[in-house]
Amino acid sequence: MIYIIKFVYSFVLPPGLFVVLLLGLTVWLWRSRRRPALVLLGVTLLLYLSMTPLIGDLLIGSLERQYDQPKKPAGDVIVVLGGGASSGTPDIDGEGNLYGSAANRLLTAVRLYRQTGRPILFSGGQVFADSGNEADIAKRQLIALGVPESDILTENQSLNTEQNAVNTAALMKAKGLSRPVLVTSGFHMPRAMVLFKNAGLSPLAYPTDYAASRGGSLYPAKFSPSPGAVNNTGTALKEYLGLLAAHF
């Protein structure tokens, strides 16, 4: 019963509610203007599919499967890319928090640090006027997690992945480092690898923060519209567009 209720709710609340409203408009148009009704029906179907976990997982999963985690990562520095941060929000030892993806990347970097002993370089600045400075927040949290300050490098000026790559390359060169283990979300890794190679680096990919399960199965919830699925679809399309741009 609980799954039936969840399925019904997915069409009562946004974004599924918009599909219901568009279908209602399509039915109303069908009585007098069938050609516009068919166009609207097609648009509604595409919109509905983009809202489902089935399509969202397929799109974002196709990015996440392009790189696997190496069992024994070899490099001289662990490079972590930011993914957004809030400012003024309470934390245990200060203010400002990394968003979920960035926090997952940071956690992976700490675990790699304990495994390899390599220094951590966190790259990410303050993207918007009301967002937090990612590298500065990450440094505070790394120290709180037990990483010595002497093993932390920060690059706090970058506003996008291209700047992450260029600024990281410059900082690594200044510190005599040349073999980065690149840590970022699985969906972000393909574009990040291209841009870091464009910046003259030869990174070893270490993807983390996966959004789509592997070896999944079909069940009704896969066809239920959800905000999370919309986010996955939008994120995947953005990454593919970014990949296209990175090759030019």
Order of alpha helices (4+ residues) and beta strands (2+ residues): alpha-alpha-alpha-alpha-beta-beta-beta-alpha-beta-alpha-beta-alpha-beta-alpha-beta-alpha
